[in-house]
């Protein structure tokens, strides 16, 4: 159990709802989320109408596909902070002390959080950051069908591709980085998994470098370990926390922005960060930040709502600030709590 100076700990445990999620996930993995069918156009087969008055038939809105966390019932866990993320972890970077723990053992899709490992493998690969890399048709998203401003034929340096992958979560840039690794994508993905194992990330598995596949999965405790190591690399800190950057795409100067609103707001002291989103993963965020006199690592997974992960980060900051959690205000560190628990260390 997590200790505190005043000796109070809140631990709330609820049994996870049984929804047959494990059977569902095996068929859901690797597939794109369900797409809304095109609207049907109402036509009169007997009496044609002028094009100007042809009306589209009403189509019922399709319900959003559930995230893996929703299928597992992780959102049913009672949460004193009312977090919208079904998985949350806050850890002291220096001592590994766990300040907040919610479903930290759950293994879920991590979306573009994947790119943090992609960037780490690229940097440790030692290839020239000045080498030119060209986007090709192989870098198009065939998983989710997303677009990109990096059209096939776009040539940038490896450094620029790395910057866009971390700051703006550019999928084609991330894929091109992996494709141009010695041995190609297969060797690159193998290197990603080897690095994960070397870091003790036993819950983690990668199948590609962008995060578009729901088969890229990890747990909060594993991602905290990744953030801690990635934070040691100055280039990754710089590129992931740049608010915006202008890149020459042919004759055009194109502005790219950070996907993390907390970076753009300037109200946080963030050392490294990465956001992620696919339907199966929900909204995700990992980062290192200085809060309440500590350097903390924060992991938020499977958040519902466009801005909910940002709201959760703010709720955690408010809790840390208002409860007076300081290096002298917490007791001994605790082990990670099993899936289905919410644990807070709280100063009296």
Buried (B, 14 or more C-beta within 10 A) or exposed (E): EBBBBEEEBEEEEEEBBEBEBEEBBEEBBBBBBEEEEEEEEEEEEEEEEEEEEEEEEEEEEEEEBBBBBBBBBBBBBEBBBEBBBBBBBBBBBEEEBBBBBBBBBBBBBBBBBBBBBBBBBBBEBEBEBEEEBEBBEEBBBEBBEEEBBBEEEBBBBBBBBBBBBBBBBBBBBBBBBBBBBEEEBEEBBBBBBEBBEEBEBEBBBBBBBBBBBBBBBBBBBBBBBBBBBBBEBEBBBEBBBBEEBEBEBEEEEEEBBBBBBBBEEEEBEBBBBBBBBBBBBBBBBBBBBEBBBBBBBBBBBBBBEEEBBBBBBBBBBEBBEEBBBEEEBBBEBBEBBEBBBBBBBBBE
